[in-house]
């Protein structure tokens, strides 16, 4: 019985880790990860004791996320000053 409970707990943990990593890519990087990138994150989360906030912190501090934020800020400033954004970007 204990073996079954351990397996259920492990399955639950893996499922939650994979969901958290997938959502972190979607929310912070606005993209779908490639297979190896996704697997690297899932493996790192399984080996270490990351909580959901650690995953969010790592993604939000990533260079890719910071570049997205910078682009959005530039667009926002442009829209406020010019009123319209050129489509050719």
C-alpha positions in Angstrom: 0.0 0.0 0.0 2.8 2.4 0.8 4.4 1.8 -2.6 1.2 2.7 -4.3 0.9 5.9 -2.3 4.5 6.8 -3.1 3.9 6.3 -6.8 0.7 8.4 -6.7 2.6 11.2 -4.9 5.4 11.0 -7.4 3.0 11.2 -10.3 1.2 14.1 -8.7 4.5 15.9 -8.2 5.6 15.3 -11.8 2.3 16.5 -13.2 2.4 19.7 -11.1 6.0 20.4 -12.1 5.3 19.9 -15.8 2.2 22.2 -15.6 4.2 24.9 -13.7 7.0 24.9 -16.2 4.6 25.0 -19.1 2.7 27.9 -17.6 5.9 29.7 -16.8 7.0 29.6 -20.4 3.5 30.8 -21.5 3.2 33.6 -18.9 6.8 35.0 -18.7 8.2 34.3 -22.1 5.0 34.2 -24.2 6.1 31.1 -26.2 6.1 27.4 -26.3 9.4 25.9 -25.2 11.4 23.5 -27.4 11.5 19.9 -26.1 15.0 20.0 -24.7 14.5 23.3 -23.0 11.3 22.1 -21.4 12.8 18.8 -20.3 15.8 20.6 -18.8 13.5 22.7 -16.6 11.3 19.8 -15.6 14.4 17.7 -14.7 15.9 20.6 -12.7 12.6 21.0 -10.8 12.4 17.3 -10.0 16.0 17.2 -8.7 15.7 20.3 -6.5 13.2 21.6 -4.1 11.8 24.4 -6.2 8.5 25.9 -5.3 6.2 27.6 -7.7 7.6 31.0 -6.7 11.1 29.9 -7.4 10.1 28.9 -10.9 8.4 32.3 -11.4 11.4 34.2 -10.0 13.8 32.3 -12.3 11.7 33.0 -15.4 10.9 36.6 -14.5 14.6 37.3 -14.0 15.7 35.7 -17.3 17.2 37.8 -20.0 14.5 36.7 -22.5 11.7 37.9 -20.2 13.5 41.2 -19.4 13.9 41.9 -23.2 10.2 41.3 -23.7 9.4 43.8 -20.9 11.7 46.3 -22.5 10.0 45.9 -25.9 6.6 46.4 -24.3 7.8 49.5 -22.5 9.2 51.0 -25.8 5.9 50.3 -27.6 3.9 51.8 -24.7 6.0 54.9 -24.7 5.7 55.2 -28.4 2.0 54.8 -28.3 1.7 57.5 -25.6 3.8 60.0 -27.5 2.9 59.3 -31.1 -0.6 57.8 -30.8 -0.1 55.1 -33.4 2.3 52.3 -33.9 3.9 51.5 -37.3 3.0 48.1 -38.5 6.4 47.4 -40.1 8.1 46.5 -36.8 
